[in-house]
């Protein structure tokens, strides 16, 4: 329903939280397809770096409601400049996430 009017911007706040991996993958493919087909911009809000690296060409990291870092997703993930971003990436990698080939 959110796309019926072909909005210029779609805000997706944690849309994959609590979804199993199959449903999550389907939803991410759908979002990517809709963005590509309709030219809609997507603001994707997530704590899941693995998902962000699959879907988002650019990323911004917020800490305490303030912008800590922004740039291409590849730069933010592979060469984080802010200490908070560095800790986030380290924590994500500790959970088994580390897919540099998937980073746009």
C-alpha positions as CSV (number, residue, x, y, z in Angstrom):
1,X,0.0,0.0,0.0
2,X,2.9,2.4,0.7
3,X,4.0,2.2,-2.9
4,X,0.5,2.6,-4.5
5,X,1.1,6.4,-5.0
6,X,4.7,5.9,-6.2
7,X,6.3,8.0,-3.5
8,X,9.7,9.7,-4.1
9,X,10.9,8.3,-0.8
10,X,10.1,5.1,1.0
11,X,11.3,4.9,4.7
12,X,11.8,1.3,5.9
13,X,12.5,1.3,9.6
14,X,13.9,-2.2,10.7
15,X,11.7,-4.0,8.1
16,X,13.5,-7.3,8.4
17,X,13.5,-7.5,12.2
18,X,12.1,-10.9,13.5
19,X,11.8,-12.3,10.0
20,X,13.3,-15.7,9.1
21,X,16.1,-15.6,6.6
22,X,13.9,-16.8,3.7
23,X,11.2,-14.1,4.2
24,X,14.0,-11.5,4.8
25,X,15.7,-12.3,1.5
26,X,12.3,-12.1,-0.3
27,X,11.6,-8.7,1.2
28,X,15.0,-7.4,0.4
29,X,14.7,-8.5,-3.2
30,X,11.3,-6.9,-3.4
31,X,12.5,-3.6,-1.9
32,X,15.5,-3.5,-4.3
33,X,13.3,-4.3,-7.3
34,X,10.8,-1.6,-6.4
35,X,13.5,1.0,-5.9
36,X,15.1,0.1,-9.3
37,X,11.8,-0.2,-11.2
38,X,10.1,3.0,-9.9
39,X,13.1,5.1,-9.1
40,X,12.0,5.5,-5.5
41,X,14.6,6.5,-3.0
42,X,14.9,4.2,0.0
43,X,15.9,5.2,3.5
44,X,16.7,1.9,5.1
45,X,17.1,2.0,8.9
46,X,18.7,-1.1,10.4
47,X,21.2,-2.3,13.0
48,X,22.0,-5.3,10.8
49,X,25.2,-4.5,8.9
50,X,24.9,-7.7,6.8
51,X,21.6,-6.5,5.4
52,X,22.8,-2.9,4.9
53,X,25.8,-4.2,2.9
54,X,23.6,-6.2,0.6
55,X,21.1,-3.4,-0.1
56,X,22.5,0.0,0.4
57,X,25.1,1.8,-1.7
58,X,25.6,4.5,1.0
59,X,25.4,4.3,4.8
60,X,25.3,6.6,7.7
61,X,26.0,5.6,11.3
62,X,24.3,7.4,14.2
63,X,25.4,7.5,17.8
64,X,23.1,9.0,20.4
65,X,21.0,10.6,17.7
66,X,24.0,12.3,16.0
67,X,25.7,11.5,12.8
68,X,29.0,9.7,13.5
69,X,30.0,8.8,10.0
70,X,28.6,8.6,6.5
71,X,29.9,7.5,3.0
72,X,29.7,4.6,0.7
73,X,28.8,1.4,2.5
74,X,32.1,-0.1,1.4
75,X,34.1,2.8,2.9
76,X,32.1,2.8,6.1
77,X,32.4,-1.0,6.6
78,X,36.0,-1.5,5.3
79,X,37.7,1.7,6.6
80,X,35.5,3.1,9.4
81,X,36.9,6.5,10.6
82,X,34.8,7.0,13.7
83,X,35.6,5.0,16.8
84,X,31.9,4.1,17.3
85,X,31.7,2.8,13.7
86,X,34.9,0.8,14.3
87,X,33.3,-0.9,17.3
88,X,30.1,-1.6,15.4
89,X,32.0,-3.3,12.6
90,X,34.2,-5.3,15.0
91,X,31.1,-6.4,16.9
92,X,29.3,-7.5,13.7
93,X,32.4,-9.4,12.5
94,X,32.5,-11.2,15.9
95,X,29.1,-12.6,15.3
96,X,30.3,-14.2,12.1
97,X,29.3,-11.5,9.6
98,X,32.1,-10.6,7.2
99,X,31.1,-10.6,3.6
100,X,33.3,-7.9,1.9
101,X,32.3,-9.2,-1.6
102,X,28.7,-8.4,-0.8
103,X,29.4,-4.8,0.0
104,X,28.4,-2.4,-2.7
